[in-house]
Structure formats: C-alpha cells, structure tokens
Amino acid sequence: MHSAEQGDLLKISGIKYPVIVVSNDYFNRSGKVIVCPIVQDAQEGPLHIPLKDSPVPGYVLCEQVRFLDLSARRFSRLSASHYFDVMDISDAVISMFDYQQG
C-alpha cells in the first residue's frame, strides 16, 4: 500500500481541488490521511494559508479538514510543500481545537 507524507500535495480522483496532507507520517502509514483543499480564489486569513513558492499555487482552506482513505481512491502526488508552509498550516488546523476558557 502506497501512503502519503505530511506536506504532500495530491490530486485525488473525484475531488475537484488538489489537497495537502496535514496528518503526520505515523498516522499516514495506515493508508488514511487528513487533508485540506487548495484553492486559488480565496482571501488570505487566519485559516486560509497561502502556499509560498509552490508548484501548486493557492490557499489552503484549513477549516475544510477531510479524512480520506487512500486505499479506496486513486491519487497522484503532485509535489511536496515547504516545511514552513506545513508548520503554518498545522498551526492553523490545531488552533481550531485549542481549548478556551470562557
């Protein structure tokens, strides 16, 4: 079974936009991944992270987290994101689940 790595940019059969893998490599070894879509027509914001110097231009929509079983879908690896992009995206995704006293 072929798995993806954190930061990989993938084209998934049946999904309109490319995605970036946000789950870590240990989790991804299961053949399942957590991804966020990459779109070109979004405004930059706390949950819309622009990819810098990427062969797949656009914004990562961090609020649209999806769980995918790669063994049930056809996919191709387009490229990989830079380490600093992955850090920014991971921080944005994690921030949605931070506990806030209220």
C-alpha positions in Angstrom: 0.0 0.0 0.0 1.4 3.4 -1.0 1.0 6.1 1.6 1.5 9.8 1.5 3.7 12.0 3.7 2.8 15.2 5.6 3.1 18.1 3.3 2.5 16.1 0.1 0.3 17.9 -2.5 -2.1 15.3 -4.0 -4.6 15.1 -6.8 -7.4 12.8 -5.7 -9.8 11.1 -8.1 -13.2 12.6 -7.7 -12.1 15.7 -5.8 -12.1 19.0 -7.8 -9.2 20.7 -6.0 -5.7 19.5 -5.1 -5.2 18.8 -1.4 -2.3 19.0 1.1 -1.7 16.2 3.6 -1.8 17.7 7.1 -1.7 14.5 9.2 1.7 13.2 10.3 3.7 10.4 8.7 3.0 8.0 11.6 -0.8 8.4 11.1 -0.4 8.2 7.3 1.2 4.8 7.3 -2.3 3.4 7.8 -3.2 4.4 4.3 -5.6 7.0 5.6 -4.8 10.7 5.6 -6.2 14.0 6.8 -6.1 16.7 4.1 -7.2 20.3 3.4 -8.1 21.6 -0.1 -6.0 24.1 -2.0 -8.0 26.7 -3.9 -6.9 29.7 -6.0 -9.8 32.0 -5.3 -9.7 32.6 -1.5 -8.7 35.6 0.6 -5.8 35.2 2.9 -6.8 34.9 6.6 -6.1 33.0 9.8 -7.5 29.8 8.3 -6.6 30.5 4.6 -2.9 29.9 4.4 -1.1 30.8 1.1 1.4 28.3 -0.3 4.7 30.0 -0.9 7.0 29.0 -3.8 4.8 26.0 -4.5 4.3 24.3 -7.9 0.6 24.2 -6.8 -0.3 27.8 -6.2 -3.2 28.8 -4.0 -4.6 29.0 -0.5 -5.0 26.0 1.9 -8.5 26.1 3.4 -7.7 24.9 6.9 -11.3 24.9 8.1 -12.2 22.3 5.5 -10.4 19.3 7.0 -11.2 16.0 5.4 -10.4 12.3 6.2 -9.5 10.2 3.2 -8.8 6.5 2.8 -6.2 6.5 0.0 -6.6 2.7 -0.5 -10.1 3.4 -1.7 -9.2 6.3 -4.0 -6.8 6.8 -6.9 -4.4 9.6 -6.3 -1.2 11.1 -7.6 1.5 13.0 -5.8 1.9 16.5 -7.4 4.7 17.8 -5.3 5.6 18.5 -1.6 5.1 21.7 0.3 7.9 23.5 2.1 8.5 22.8 5.8 7.5 26.3 6.8 4.2 26.1 4.9 3.4 22.8 6.7 4.1 24.4 10.0 1.8 27.4 9.3 -1.0 25.0 8.1 -0.6 22.7 11.1 -0.7 25.6 13.5 -3.9 26.9 11.8 -5.6 23.5 12.0 -4.6 22.9 15.6 -5.8 26.3 16.6 -9.3 25.3 15.7 -9.2 22.7 18.5 -7.5 24.7 21.2 -9.4 24.8 24.5 -10.5 28.3 25.5 -11.9 29.1 28.9 -14.9 31.1 28.5 
